[in-house]
Amino acid sequence: RFSVIYMKHYNTAYPVKSNRNRRENERSDPKPWILPWLETACGCARKQQLYHLNITEPTDENIAAYDKMKLFCSKHVNIAKERYYKKQFEKYQDCSKKQWEIINGLLNRKRRGSDQIRLRDTDGTILSTNSAVAEKFNGYFSSIAANIKSQISSRQTFDPGGFQEYLTGSCPTSIYLEPTGPTEIHRIIIGLKNKATLDSKIEPLKIASTCQNFLCALAKVVNTSFVEGAFPKALKT
């Protein structure tokens, strides 16, 4: 126990230095959108010298020179930052999780620790542990169907709520679903995001979209499911 604590504080105080060669004007915490030429332009000795002259000798010439350099740096940093995040959003346009990570990073949002859940039971008991709260929710939602069934069974008359008053008249129009076909199935499949499986580099959607027999079989399954109101158990996951 002592060695673990000791090594933890030792590694924090004396971290292992990286063997990577730093660029000449690279910051200790470089931003990903700051390109090497921008580091040289905005972090070079010339800018520091102009800033020093602007403070020590605030003449009109020195102030104008520093303001010009400052405007140049701000302009190109903003352009580089905009281009970087534009590429990032285009890269992860199909991954909402990564997009929210980028947005939270821009807004400097930090994940807050989850507060302790406190739930009052029907008898007044306070449930504060995660397992007790989870069990209470599971018990409630798993018994909804049984409670509704018992309420219906205990009714003395059929539907005492009177559903007839909501049925004002017949509807002359109806909904019709046209049977699907291989062409529509193919169009939907190619619109899905294609990913390789974990154990191989085979892309299943790409293979499925090019197999005519598979498209016909899947169209048959979909049409039969709508007609019979059931989905094949063998295809459920």
Secondary structure per residue as TSV (DSSP state, phi and psi in degrees):
chain	resnum	aa	ss	phi	psi
A	1	R	-	360.0	-43.0
A	2	F	H	-64.1	-43.4
A	3	S	H	-65.0	-35.3
A	4	V	H	-65.1	-46.7
A	5	I	H	-64.5	-42.0
A	6	Y	H	-63.0	-46.2
A	7	M	H	-67.3	-31.7
A	8	K	H	-62.9	-47.9
A	9	H	H	-71.8	-33.3
A	10	Y	H	-65.7	-45.1
A	11	N	H	-67.3	-30.3
A	12	T	H	-70.3	-41.2
A	13	A	H	-76.7	-33.4
A	14	Y	S	-128.7	73.0
A	15	P	-	-67.7	155.2
A	16	V	-	-72.4	128.2
A	17	K	-	-75.7	143.2
A	18	S	-	-79.3	145.8
A	19	N	-	-83.9	-0.2
A	20	R	-	-71.2	134.4
A	21	N	-	-78.4	122.2
A	22	R	-	-78.7	149.3
A	23	R	-	-70.1	164.9
A	24	E	T	-61.0	-45.0
A	25	N	T	-110.6	21.6
A	26	E	-	-73.5	136.6
A	27	R	-	-77.5	167.2
A	28	S	S	-68.7	-30.8
A	29	D	S	-124.1	74.6
A	30	P	-	-65.9	139.5
A	31	K	-	-83.5	144.2
A	32	P	T	-66.7	-23.5
A	33	W	T	-88.7	-7.3
A	34	I	-	-83.1	107.5
A	35	L	-	-77.2	159.5
A	36	P	H	-55.5	-42.3
A	37	W	H	-67.3	-29.3
A	38	L	H	-74.3	-34.1
A	39	E	H	-61.7	-42.2
A	40	T	H	-67.0	-38.4
A	41	A	H	-75.4	-40.1
A	42	C	H	-96.1	-17.7
A	43	G	S	-118.7	15.9
A	44	C	S	-81.2	174.0
A	45	A	H	-68.1	-25.9
A	46	R	H	-63.5	-43.1
A	47	K	H	-65.6	-41.2
A	48	Q	H	-64.0	-37.1
A	49	Q	H	-66.9	-42.1
A	50	L	H	-64.0	-38.7
A	51	Y	H	-64.3	-41.0
A	52	H	H	-63.6	-43.9
A	53	L	H	-66.1	-34.6
A	54	N	H	-64.2	-31.3
A	55	I	H	-86.3	-47.0
A	56	T	H	-79.6	-37.1
A	57	E	S	-129.3	76.8
A	58	P	-	-75.8	62.7
A	59	T	-	-82.1	165.2
A	60	D	H	-60.5	-37.7
A	61	E	H	-67.1	-45.0
A	62	N	H	-67.3	-39.6
A	63	I	H	-64.9	-42.0
A	64	A	H	-66.3	-38.8
A	65	A	H	-66.3	-42.2
A	66	Y	H	-69.3	-41.1
A	67	D	H	-62.2	-36.8
A	68	K	H	-65.9	-45.0
A	69	M	H	-65.6	-40.4
A	70	K	H	-63.8	-41.7
A	71	L	H	-65.0	-39.6
A	72	F	H	-62.0	-46.7
A	73	C	H	-64.9	-45.7
A	74	S	H	-61.5	-42.0
A	75	K	H	-61.6	-50.3
A	76	H	H	-75.8	-27.4
A	77	V	H	-67.4	-42.8
A	78	N	H	-65.0	-39.6
A	79	I	H	-64.2	-45.4
A	80	A	H	-64.1	-38.9
A	81	K	H	-66.5	-42.3
A	82	E	H	-63.7	-43.0
A	83	R	H	-65.6	-39.5
A	84	Y	H	-62.8	-49.2
A	85	Y	H	-71.7	-27.8
A	86	K	H	-65.1	-42.6
A	87	K	H	-66.5	-37.3
A	88	Q	H	-64.1	-44.1
A	89	F	H	-68.3	-34.3
A	90	E	H	-69.3	-35.2
A	91	K	H	-67.7	-39.9
A	92	Y	T	-110.3	37.5
A	93	Q	T	-68.0	-19.6
A	94	D	T	-102.1	6.9
A	95	C	-	-124.3	97.6
A	96	S	H	-66.7	-30.7
A	97	K	H	-63.1	-45.8
A	98	K	H	-67.5	-34.9
A	99	Q	H	-63.2	-42.1
A	100	W	H	-68.5	-31.9
A	101	E	H	-63.7	-40.3
A	102	I	H	-65.9	-44.1
A	103	I	H	-63.9	-43.6
A	104	N	H	-64.6	-33.7
A	105	G	H	-67.5	-38.6
A	106	L	H	-65.6	-39.5
A	107	L	T	-86.6	0.9
A	108	N	T	58.9	40.4
A	109	R	-	-87.0	137.7
A	110	K	-	-118.1	140.4
A	111	R	-	-68.5	123.6
A	112	R	-	-84.3	150.2
A	113	G	-	-66.4	142.4
A	114	S	-	-71.3	132.8
A	115	D	-	-75.4	155.4
A	116	Q	-	-69.9	135.0
A	117	I	-	-85.4	133.2
A	118	R	-	-126.2	125.5
A	119	L	E	-129.6	132.6
A	120	R	E	-94.2	125.7
A	121	D	-	-77.9	170.7
A	122	T	T	-63.5	-28.1
A	123	D	T	-91.5	7.4
A	124	G	S	94.9	-3.7
A	125	T	-	-72.3	136.8
A	126	I	E	-92.4	121.3
A	127	L	E	-99.9	121.8
A	128	S	-	-121.1	-17.7
A	129	T	S	-84.0	150.0
A	130	N	H	-62.1	-40.0
A	131	S	H	-66.7	-39.8
A	132	A	H	-67.5	-41.6
A	133	V	H	-64.9	-42.0
A	134	A	H	-63.7	-42.1
A	135	E	H	-64.3	-36.9
A	136	K	H	-66.1	-44.0
A	137	F	H	-65.6	-41.6
A	138	N	H	-62.0	-42.9
A	139	G	H	-64.6	-36.6
A	140	Y	H	-68.6	-50.6
A	141	F	H	-72.6	-29.2
A	142	S	H	-75.6	-16.1
A	143	S	T	-104.5	5.3
A	144	I	H	-61.5	-48.4
A	145	A	H	-61.4	-43.6
A	146	A	H	-65.1	-38.8
A	147	N	H	-66.7	-42.0
A	148	I	H	-64.5	-40.5
A	149	K	H	-63.2	-40.8
A	150	S	H	-68.1	-34.1
A	151	Q	H	-67.0	-40.6
A	152	I	H	-67.1	-39.8
A	153	S	H	-67.2	-28.0
A	154	S	T	-83.6	-3.1
A	155	R	-	-70.4	139.3
A	156	Q	S	-84.2	-31.7
A	157	T	S	-120.9	159.8
A	158	F	S	-72.0	120.0
A	159	D	-	49.6	71.6
A	160	P	T	-64.4	-14.8
A	161	G	T	-71.4	-20.2
A	162	G	-	73.1	72.8
A	163	F	G	-74.3	-16.0
A	164	Q	G	-61.9	-30.6
A	165	E	G	-66.9	-20.3
A	166	Y	G	-87.6	-12.8
A	167	L	-	-95.6	86.2
A	168	T	-	-75.6	-26.6
A	169	G	S	-180.0	169.1
A	170	S	-	-76.7	153.4
A	171	C	-	-100.0	118.2
A	172	P	S	-69.7	-23.9
A	173	T	-	-100.9	159.9
A	174	S	-	-143.2	166.6
A	175	I	-	-93.0	133.1
A	176	Y	-	-126.2	127.6
A	177	L	-	-104.1	119.7
A	178	E	-	-74.3	142.1
A	179	P	-	-60.5	142.1
A	180	T	-	-83.2	170.0
A	181	G	-	-144.5	175.4
A	182	P	H	-57.8	-34.4
A	183	T	H	-64.6	-45.1
A	184	E	H	-67.7	-40.0
A	185	I	H	-61.0	-42.6
A	186	H	H	-63.2	-41.1
A	187	R	H	-64.9	-37.1
A	188	I	H	-71.4	-40.3
A	189	I	H	-65.4	-43.9
A	190	I	H	-69.8	-15.1
A	191	G	T	-85.8	-9.4
A	192	L	S	-80.9	157.8
A	193	K	-	-76.0	127.5
A	194	N	-	-93.8	125.4
A	195	K	-	-132.6	144.7
A	196	A	-	-78.1	152.6
A	197	T	-	-73.7	165.8
A	198	L	S	-70.5	-33.0
A	199	D	S	-93.6	-4.7
A	200	S	S	-156.8	170.5
A	201	K	-	-97.3	16.1
A	202	I	-	-74.9	134.0
A	203	E	-	-99.4	103.0
A	204	P	H	-62.9	-37.6
A	205	L	H	-66.8	-35.0
A	206	K	H	-65.1	-40.0
A	207	I	H	-69.4	-41.7
A	208	A	H	-63.9	-37.8
A	209	S	H	-72.1	-17.3
A	210	T	H	-103.0	-1.1
A	211	C	-	-101.4	107.5
A	212	Q	H	-65.1	-37.8
A	213	N	H	-63.6	-38.5
A	214	F	H	-66.8	-41.6
A	215	L	H	-63.0	-41.6
A	216	C	H	-65.7	-41.5
A	217	A	H	-66.0	-41.0
A	218	L	H	-68.2	-37.0
A	219	A	H	-63.1	-39.5
A	220	K	H	-63.1	-41.6
A	221	V	H	-63.3	-44.6
A	222	V	H	-63.6	-46.2
A	223	N	H	-63.5	-43.4
A	224	T	H	-65.5	-35.2
A	225	S	H	-63.5	-40.8
A	226	F	H	-70.2	-37.1
A	227	V	H	-69.7	-45.3
A	228	E	H	-92.0	-12.0
A	229	G	T	71.5	27.7
A	230	A	-	-144.4	150.9
A	231	F	-	-113.3	139.8
A	232	P	-	-57.7	128.3
A	233	K	G	-63.9	-30.5
A	234	A	G	-65.7	-22.5
A	235	L	G	-96.6	-2.2
A	236	K	-	-80.5	144.3
A	237	T	-	-118.2	360.0
